[in-house]
């Protein structure tokens, strides 16, 4: 058994940024803040462990200079958050200091040691009003820095922001000159309060209202079963066949691979539940604006996706799903608290809240898998089908409370499709969750070979439709999971 990293010491690093100040939160920050309010103050659920490599032969001073420059460059790393009598504010510190611990990797590989440290650093919650939203440690081997272990608050960063920081880190470590960022979270918050930004938020609310007024009250309006303990399970699948098929179908149908996966998830939920209209929330990066694309900060919000399944084939569903996904992406900028008020209003009008506990989250940095095994000839159905022999499924973990009945999500691998499903076992028992993952692979691989009629999906994919009770007059049988769509702990975005 290898020894863990050994602590060598700590250094206090002083910073001076170009700007400090105070402002309301942006909508992306508010979206995360709202989710954190369901947790205890000492719950570290929304901490994000992360590792940065030390490129080249750098000494400790060079690494510390690069860390200081990263903090000075990005206001989100100098921001605290506080509820005041006048409302929730973010405060950007122009000056301050942070501590960098130093560890020796010992017998472990530096990257493995840094990952272990990042998890340790993530085990303690941040005091949002007092703490800078990150912790970091340098991991050395043979007396030289090799990696940096961090944990960051999800209030400060999302997946897109981590990519921004990673790009800047390489240049800062090399001592390169970089233009100052042109857009920070305080700028985004100001943009959203008036003019074009505020108008975009109003359009999004109108779109959500239109969807909420017609969406199914619940996708999961069938009797629950005895759940596992813990109740929520996350299962996964690694499938190069799914990736290769998704790329072939996306090219054939002139849609994105994300839309292929989203539509397939919706079609399988339809096959399982019997609903011909499927409503899901899409986790939207909100980084198509070039200013936000280069901003370190949280921008992610939920989009609402409603797919009415046509009479036809999966190809028809995928094309319709692509159009609906684009609409969802365009309407994912809004004030989260106004959105919650809107959902409550619609719930009163319809007799109960609309359950939005089905999700799809594409976490990939690019919309394809650049390192897939070669398929010869390209797009050949038999060659793609042969890749199913490499597919594996597995259990990731279990949790007592999660804000989802079904949450499909991709992983970041570039040589296979990592696909995960977080499932509420009261409605989707573990065997059903696995069947949905393998069914998605089956559906895509079969669609490469020929059109798959939607009314044949359940049988083809081994999905056993649930027996849904007849809806009573007045709406619903009352058995829906998560009727409010909110549980005490939400999925990390």
C-alpha positions in Angstrom: 0.0 0.0 0.0 1.5 3.3 -1.1 1.9 6.1 1.4 -0.2 9.2 1.0 1.1 12.7 0.3 3.1 14.2 3.1 2.6 17.9 4.1 5.7 20.0 3.8 4.4 23.4 4.7 2.3 26.4 3.6 2.8 29.8 2.0 0.7 32.9 2.2 0.2 34.5 -1.2 -0.9 38.2 -1.4 -2.9 39.4 -4.4 -4.0 42.8 -5.8 -6.7 42.7 -8.5 -7.6 45.5 -10.9 -11.1 45.9 -9.4 -13.1 45.3 -6.3 -16.7 46.1 -5.6 -20.2 44.8 -4.8 -23.2 43.9 -6.9 -26.3 41.7 -7.0 -25.6 38.2 -8.2 -25.9 37.1 -11.9 -28.7 34.7 -12.8 -26.2 31.9 -13.1 -24.9 32.6 -9.6 -28.4 32.8 -8.3 -29.2 29.4 -9.8 -26.5 27.8 -7.8 -27.2 29.8 -4.7 -30.9 28.7 -4.7 -29.8 25.1 -4.8 -27.3 25.6 -1.9 -30.1 26.9 0.3 -31.5 23.3 0.5 -28.4 22.1 2.2 -27.0 22.5 5.7 -24.4 25.2 6.1 -21.7 22.6 6.7 -22.6 20.4 3.7 -19.8 20.3 1.1 -22.0 18.9 -1.7 -21.3 21.7 -4.1 -17.5 21.7 -3.7 -15.7 20.8 -7.0 -12.4 18.9 -6.7 -10.0 19.8 -9.5 -6.4 19.2 -10.6 -4.1 21.4 -12.7 -0.8 20.0 -14.1 2.4 22.0 -13.7 3.7 22.2 -17.3 7.5 22.2 -17.8 10.2 22.3 -15.1 8.9 25.0 -12.8 10.0 25.8 -9.3 7.6 26.6 -6.4 8.0 30.4 -6.8 6.8 30.2 -10.5 3.8 28.1 -9.5 2.9 30.5 -6.7 3.2 33.5 -9.1 0.9 31.8 -11.6 -1.7 31.1 -8.9 -1.6 34.7 -7.7 -2.0 35.9 -11.3 -4.9 33.5 -11.8 -6.7 34.9 -8.7 -5.9 38.5 -9.7 -7.2 37.9 -13.2 -10.5 36.3 -12.4 -12.8 38.2 -10.0 -14.9 35.1 -9.3 -11.9 33.7 -7.3 -11.9 36.8 -5.1 -15.7 36.8 -4.4 -17.7 36.2 -1.3 -21.5 36.1 -1.1 -23.8 37.4 1.6 -27.5 37.8 2.4 -28.0 41.4 3.5 -31.1 43.4 4.5 -31.0 44.9 1.0 -30.7 41.5 -0.7 -28.1 38.9 -1.8 -24.8 40.5 -2.9 -21.5 39.4 -4.2 -18.4 41.2 -2.9 -15.2 41.2 -5.0 -12.0 41.8 -2.9 -9.5 43.9 -4.7 -6.7 42.9 -2.3 -6.2 40.0 0.1 -4.3 36.8 0.6 -4.7 33.0 0.3 -2.8 30.0 1.6 -1.1 27.4 -0.6 -0.1 24.2 1.1 2.8 22.1 -0.2 2.8 18.3 -0.2 5.3 15.7 -1.3 3.7 12.9 -3.4 5.7 10.2 -1.6 5.3 6.9 -3.2 2.1 7.9 -5.1 2.1 9.3 -8.6 1.8 13.1 -8.4 -1.4 13.2 -10.3 -3.0 10.6 -8.1 -1.7 12.4 -5.0 -3.2 15.7 -6.2 -6.6 14.0 -6.9 -6.6 12.6 -3.4 -5.8 16.0 -2.0 -8.4 17.7 -4.0 -11.0 15.4 -2.5 -9.7 16.1 1.0 -9.9 19.8 0.3 -13.5 19.4 -0.9 -14.6 17.7 2.3 -15.2 20.9 4.2 -17.9 23.4 3.2 -17.1 27.0 2.4 -18.3 29.9 4.5 -19.7 31.8 1.5 -19.6 35.1 3.4 -16.1 34.9 4.7 -14.0 32.4 2.6 -12.5 32.9 -0.8 -14.2 30.3 -3.0 -11.2 28.0 -3.5 -8.5 26.0 -1.6 -5.3 24.8 -3.2 -2.2 22.8 -2.6 1.0 22.1 -4.6 2.1 18.5 -5.0 5.9 17.9 -5.5 7.9 15.0 -6.5 11.7 14.8 -6.4 11.7 18.3 -5.0 9.8 19.9 -7.9 6.2 21.0 -8.3 4.2 18.6 -10.5 0.5 19.3 -9.9 -1.8 21.6 -8.2 -4.8 20.2 -6.2 -7.8 22.5 -5.8 -11.4 22.5 -4.7 -13.6 25.3 -5.8 -17.1 26.4 -4.8 -19.8 25.8 -7.5 -20.9 29.4 -6.8 -17.6 30.5 -8.3 -17.2 28.2 -11.2 -19.1 25.7 -13.5 -17.6 23.3 -16.0 -17.2 26.1 -18.6 -15.4 28.3 -16.1 -12.9 25.4 -15.3 -12.0 25.3 -19.0 -11.3 29.0 -19.0 -9.1 28.7 -15.9 -7.3 25.7 -17.4 -6.5 27.7 -20.6 -5.2 30.7 -18.7 -3.2 28.5 -16.3 -0.9 27.2 -19.0 -0.1 30.7 -20.3 0.3 32.2 -16.8 2.6 29.4 -15.8 4.8 30.1 -18.8 4.9 33.8 -17.8 3.1 35.0 -20.9 1.4 38.4 -21.2 -2.4 38.1 -21.4 -5.0 40.8 -22.1 -7.3 41.4 -19.1 -10.7 39.6 -19.2 -13.3 41.8 -20.7 -16.3 40.3 -18.8 -16.7 39.3 -15.2 -19.7 38.1 -13.1 -20.4 41.6 -11.9 -20.6 42.8 -15.5 -23.0 39.9 -16.3 -25.2 40.8 -13.4 -25.4 44.4 -14.6 -26.2 43.3 -18.1 -29.1 41.2 -16.9 -30.7 44.0 -14.9 -31.7 46.2 -17.8 -31.8 46.5 -21.6 -31.1 43.5 -23.9 -30.2 41.3 -21.0 -33.4 41.9 -19.1 -35.5 41.5 -22.3 -33.9 38.1 -22.9 -34.9 37.1 -19.4 -38.5 38.1 -20.1 -38.6 36.1 -23.3 -37.4 33.1 -21.5 -40.1 33.4 -18.9 -42.7 33.6 -21.6 -41.4 30.5 -23.2 -41.3 28.6 -19.9 -44.9 29.7 -19.2 -46.1 28.3 -22.6 -44.4 25.0 -22.0 -45.5 24.6 -18.4 -49.1 25.3 -19.4 -49.1 22.2 -21.7 -46.5 19.8 -20.4 -47.5 16.6 -18.6 -48.0 17.2 -14.9 -45.6 14.4 -14.3 -43.7 11.8 -16.4 -43.8 9.5 -13.4 -47.5 9.3 -12.6 -47.5 5.6 -11.8 -47.4 3.8 -8.4 -44.1 3.7 -6.7 -42.3 0.6 -5.6 -40.3 -0.1 -2.4 -37.1 1.9 -3.0 -33.5 1.0 -2.2 -31.7 2.4 0.8 -30.2 4.9 0.0 -33.1 5.7 -2.4 -31.2 7.3 -5.3 -28.7 5.3 -7.4 -26.3 6.4 -10.1 -25.4 3.8 -12.7 -23.1 4.2 -15.6 -22.3 2.8 -19.1 -19.1 3.1 -21.2 -20.1 2.4 -24.8 -17.9 3.1 -27.8 -20.8 1.8 -29.9 -23.1 4.5 -28.6 -20.6 7.2 -29.4 -19.9 5.8 -32.9 -23.6 5.4 -33.6 -24.4 8.9 -32.3 -21.8 10.5 -34.6 -23.0 8.5 -37.6 -26.7 9.5 -37.0 -25.9 13.1 -36.2 -24.1 13.4 -39.6 -26.9 11.6 -41.4 -29.7 13.7 -39.9 -27.9 17.1 -39.7 -28.3 17.3 -36.0 -25.8 17.3 -33.0 -24.7 14.3 -31.1 -26.1 16.0 -28.0 -29.6 16.1 -29.7 -29.3 12.4 -30.7 -28.6 11.5 -27.0 -31.3 13.8 -25.6 -33.9 12.6 -28.0 -33.0 8.9 -27.3 -33.4 9.5 -23.6 -36.8 11.1 -24.2 -37.9 8.3 -26.4 -36.9 5.7 -23.9 -38.7 7.5 -21.1 -41.8 7.6 -23.4 -41.5 3.9 -24.1 -41.3 3.2 -20.3 -44.0 5.6 -19.0 -46.4 5.7 -22.0 -46.3 9.5 -22.3 -46.4 10.7 -25.9 -45.1 14.1 -24.7 -41.9 14.1 -22.8 -40.8 17.1 -20.6 -37.2 17.3 -19.4 -34.9 19.9 -18.1 -31.7 20.4 -20.0 -28.6 21.7 -18.1 -27.5 24.6 -20.3 -24.0 26.0 -20.3 -25.2 29.5 -21.4 -21.8 30.2 -23.0 -22.8 31.0 -26.7 -22.3 34.7 -26.0 -18.5 35.2 -26.6 -18.2 37.4 -23.6 -19.6 34.7 -21.3 -17.6 32.0 -23.1 -14.5 33.7 -21.8 -15.8 34.5 -18.4 -14.8 32.5 -15.3 -18.0 32.3 -13.2 -21.2 30.2 -13.0 -23.4 30.6 -16.0 -25.3 27.3 -16.1 -29.1 27.3 -15.8 -31.9 24.9 -16.7 -33.7 24.9 -20.0 -37.1 23.3 -20.5 -37.4 20.7 -23.3 -40.8 19.4 -24.5 -40.8 16.7 -27.2 -44.1 15.6 -28.7 -43.3 12.3 -30.2 -44.5 12.0 -33.8 -45.9 9.0 -35.4 -42.9 7.7 -37.2 -39.3 6.7 -36.6 -36.6 7.6 -34.2 -35.1 9.7 -37.0 -38.3 11.9 -36.9 -38.0 12.2 -33.1 -34.3 13.1 -33.2 -34.9 15.9 -35.8 -37.8 17.3 -33.8 -35.8 16.9 -30.6 -32.9 18.9 -32.1 -35.3 21.8 -32.8 -36.7 21.7 -29.3 -33.3 21.5 -27.7 -32.2 24.6 -29.6 -35.3 26.4 -28.3 -34.5 25.2 -24.8 -30.9 26.5 -25.1 -32.1 29.9 -26.3 -34.5 30.3 -23.3 -32.2 29.3 -20.4 -31.3 32.9 -19.3 -33.7 34.1 -16.6 -34.0 35.1 -12.9 -34.3 31.8 -11.1 -36.5 33.2 -8.3 -39.0 34.6 -10.8 -39.0 31.2 -12.5 -39.8 29.5 -9.2 -42.7 31.9 -8.7 -43.9 31.2 -12.2 -43.8 27.5 -11.6 -45.8 27.9 -8.4 -48.3 30.1 -10.3 -48.8 27.5 -13.0 -49.1 24.8 -10.4 -52.0 26.7 -8.8 -53.7 27.1 -12.1 -53.3 23.4 -13.1 -54.2 22.0 -9.7 -50.7 20.8 -8.7 -47.1 21.7 -9.6 -45.6 20.4 -12.8 -43.0 17.8 -12.0 -39.8 18.6 -13.8 -37.6 15.8 -12.3 -36.4 14.3 -15.6 -33.1 15.8 -16.8 -30.4 15.6 -19.5 -26.9 17.0 -18.9 -24.2 16.9 -21.6 -20.9 17.6 -19.8 -18.6 17.1 -22.8 -16.2 19.9 -23.8 -16.8 19.1 -27.5 -19.7 17.6 -29.3 -17.9 14.5 -30.5 -15.5 11.8 -29.3 -12.2 12.4 -31.0 -10.4 9.3 -29.9 -13.0 6.6 -30.7 -11.8 3.2 -32.0 -11.6 3.2 -35.8 -14.8 2.0 -37.6 -14.1 0.6 -41.1 -15.6 1.5 -43.3 -16.7 4.7 -41.5 -20.3 4.5 -40.3 -20.6 0.8 -41.2 -23.5 -0.7 -39.2 -21.9 -4.1 -38.6 -18.6 -2.5 -37.4 -20.5 -0.2 -35.0 -22.6 -3.1 -33.7 -19.4 -5.1 -33.1 -18.3 -2.4 -30.6 -21.1 -3.4 -28.3 -18.9 -6.2 -27.1 -16.7 -3.7 -25.3 -19.7 -2.1 -23.4 -19.7 -2.2 -19.7 -22.2 -1.0 -17.1 -21.5 -0.3 -13.4 -22.8 1.2 -10.2 -21.4 4.6 -9.4 -22.9 5.4 -6.0 -26.0 5.9 -3.9 -27.5 8.9 -2.1 -30.5 9.5 0.2 -31.8 12.7 -1.5 -31.4 14.0 -5.0 -33.5 16.5 -7.0 -34.2 14.1 -9.9 -36.3 11.1 -10.7 -34.2 10.4 -13.8 -31.1 12.4 -14.7 -29.2 11.3 -17.8 -25.7 12.7 -18.1 -22.6 12.2 -20.3 -19.1 12.0 -19.0 -16.0 13.7 -20.4 -14.2 10.7 -21.9 -13.1 11.2 -25.5 -12.6 7.5 -26.5 -16.1 6.2 -25.5 -19.5 7.5 -24.6 -19.7 7.7 -20.8 -23.4 7.8 -20.0 -24.8 8.0 -16.5 -28.3 7.7 -15.1 -29.3 9.0 -11.6 -32.5 7.2 -10.8 -35.1 7.4 -8.0 -35.5 3.7 -7.2 -39.0 4.3 -6.0 -40.0 4.8 -9.6 -37.0 3.5 -11.6 -35.6 0.4 -9.9 -32.0 -0.3 -10.5 -32.7 -3.0 -13.2 -34.9 -0.5 -15.0 -32.1 2.1 -14.9 -29.6 -0.4 -16.4 -32.2 -1.3 -19.0 -32.6 2.3 -20.0 -28.8 2.7 -20.5 -28.4 -0.4 -22.6 -31.6 0.4 -24.4 -30.2 3.7 -25.5 -27.2 1.9 -27.0 -29.5 -0.6 -28.7 -31.7 2.1 -30.2 -28.8 4.1 -31.6 -27.0 1.0 -33.0 -30.2 -0.3 -34.6 -30.9 3.2 -36.1 -27.6 3.1 -37.9 -28.7 0.0 -39.7 -32.2 1.3 -40.6 -35.2 3.3 -39.5 -36.6 2.3 -36.1 -40.4 2.9 -35.7 -41.2 4.5 -32.4 -43.9 2.0 -31.6 -41.2 -0.8 -31.7 -38.7 0.9 -29.4 -39.9 -0.8 -26.1 -39.7 -4.3 -27.6 -36.4 -3.7 -29.4 -34.7 -2.2 -26.3 -36.1 -4.6 -23.7 -38.1 -1.9 -21.9 -41.1 -3.1 -20.0 -43.7 -0.3 -20.0 -45.1 0.6 -16.6 -48.8 0.1 -15.7 -50.1 3.6 -15.2 -53.4 3.9 -13.4 -56.3 5.7 -15.1 -56.2 9.4 -14.4 -59.0 10.5 -12.2 -61.1 13.6 -13.1 -59.4 16.7 -11.7 -55.9 15.5 -12.8 -53.5 12.9 -11.8 -53.5 9.9 -9.5 -51.5 11.7 -6.8 -48.6 9.2 -7.0 -46.1 11.4 -8.9 -42.6 11.6 -7.6 -41.4 15.0 -6.6 -44.6 16.8 -7.4 -42.9 20.1 -6.6 -39.9 19.1 -8.7 -37.6 20.0 -5.7 -35.8 17.8 -3.2 -33.3 18.9 -0.6 -30.2 18.2 -2.6 -29.8 19.0 -6.3 -27.5 17.4 -9.0 -24.2 19.2 -9.5 -24.3 21.1 -12.7 
